[in-house]
Amino acid sequence: MPPEALAPVLRQLVDAFVHDRARPEVMTLGLKTVRELCARAPLVMTEELLQARRAPAGARGRAPGRRL
């Protein structure tokens, strides 16, 4: 499958299972699924999705270095 077709699936998977309020076993399942999907179709992981997952909780949408 082309990466463009899998990108919405990956985004939904990450949004639903890989977040700071997910139970550890749910996050583990989500991360393992993302790993397998990216192993089979490496171009599906976009820079935007990587950056969104790297941002600490509560920091998304704010300028780097700003604190509340």
N, C-alpha and C positions, 0 to 999 in steps of 0.2 A: 504494500500500500504506500502511496505517496505521503510524505510527512505532513503535507497540508491537510490531508484527510484525518490523520491521527492527532493533530495538534489540539482540536477541541476536546477530544477524549482525554488527553493527557492533562489539559488545563482543568477539566472537571474532576479528574482523579486527584490532582494535587489540591484543589480547593476543598474537596470533600474529606480527604483523609490526612493531609499533611498540613497541620496548623497547630498553634500552641495550645489549644484547648482540647485536642484529641487525646484519648486515652493512649497510653504507650503501645498497647497491642494493636490498636487501630492504625496508629502512625507507622508502626513497623510493617504492617501489611501494605499500607499505601506506598511506603518507600521501596519495599521489595518489588511491588508491581511496577513502579516508575522505573526502577533499575532494569527490570526485564524488558520493558517496553523500549527503553533507550538503548539497551544492548542489541535489540533486533532492528531498531530504526533510529540510529544516533542523531539524525538530522531533525528529529521531532522536537528535541529540547532547544528552545529558543533562548536568546540572551535575556529577553524580558522576563521569562519564567524563572530563569536562574536568579536574576536580580531580586525578583519578588520574594523568592524563598530565602535569600540571604539576609534580607532586612529584618532586624529584630522586631519583636512584637511591639506594636504601638508606634513604630518609627516610619511606617509606610506613609508616603505622601508628604513627609516633612523634609526639610533641608538637612543634609548631613551635619552632625554636630550640634543641632538645636535640641534643647531639652525643655520639657514642660515645667 
